[in-house]
Amino acid sequence: MSEIVSMKNICKSYYLCDEEIKVLKHINLKVYKGEFISVLGPSGSGKTTLMNIIGCLDVPTSGKYILCGNDISEMNETELAVIRNKEIGFVFQSFFLLPRLTALQNVELPLVYSGLPQKERRGRAKEMLCRVGLADKMNNLPSQLSGGQQQRVAIARALVTEPSIILADEPTGALDQKTGADIIGYFERLNAEGRTIIMITHDINVARHAHRTVNILDGQLTEARA
């Protein structure tokens, strides 16, 4: 299998009044194409910082991060933005849909940034909404959708650029148990189609749906199980 993510000795520190706060400590992680992996850890464990680096929202203080053959570690913000748009599809706990845009327009948005012609991007956005079962909700605003429907719009938005990785941050955190289970079911079906999924969670019951789990605690990956 080909490597999509390769992290070697990744460290991340912040400074507070000249005091160094070490958030990530010598992280080593490989993710292969077609994997469904969960990163499991409690609040304050460093999992959000790790997610930000995986998603090219931040860069490490030291170490080497290769994403789809690209060395991320030394990229500037413009280069990171291009990689994010091309390689990463984000699904967040809070959905982050623009309230004044319809479901269709929200899904279409990443393609606007890609410079795709309107007709093509509109067609792809419609196709993705159909795939997540929202063909009849395309013209609804987020306020007219349930939490589960909003998260499905977010999944469609994540898929529309055909990214290398779906990066999901606590994707069921704002949902009731049944709706959360439905969303996890979508991820399982996407993975069965060959999608690579990295899911960040504090919930061991959610993490168990992945094929592989790595545990993060105090900024270190402490355990991995196949």
C-alpha positions, 0 to 999 in steps of 0.5 A: 500500500502507498503511504499518504501520511508520513510523520517522523519525529514531529514536535510542536511547541508554543511559547507563553511568557518565554516558557516553552509549552511542548504540545507534541513530542516526537510523533511518528505516524504512517497512514496508508491509502484506503485506511480508516484510522482514528486518533483517540485522546482526551481533552488536552492530549494534543490531538487537535494540534496533531489534526491541525498539522495533518490538515496543513492548518499548522506546521510542526516546530521540528520533524518531517511531514510528508503528505502525498509526496509533498514535504509539508514541514517547510511550506509557507501559508500560500503553499499550505492553502493549495495543499489543503484545497487539493488533498484534504477534505475537512469534516468538523464537529460544528459543521462550519456551513455558511448560514446565508448559503444554501446546501448546494452553495456550501458544497460548491464553495471549495470548487470556487477556490479551485477555479473550476467553471461554474457549470462543472462545479455546480454539477459536482456539488449536486452529485455529492449531495445526492450521494449523501441522500440530500437531493431534496435539500439542495436549496435549503439553508443550514437553519432549515436542516437538522444537525445530521443533515448539516453534517451530511452537507459537510461530508459532501463538501469534504468529498467534492474536491476528490481529496486524498484524505477525509479528516474528521474532527469529532464528527459526531460530537454535536449529534445525538446517538442515533444520528451520530451512528448514521454519520459513522455509517457514512464514513464506513461506506466511504472507506469501503469505496476506498476513501482514506479517513482519519478521524479525531475523537475522544470517544472510544466507542466512535474510535472502534469503528475505525480499522486502526486506532492510535492513542495520544496522551500528553502529546505522545502516541502511546499505543497502536492496535491493528 
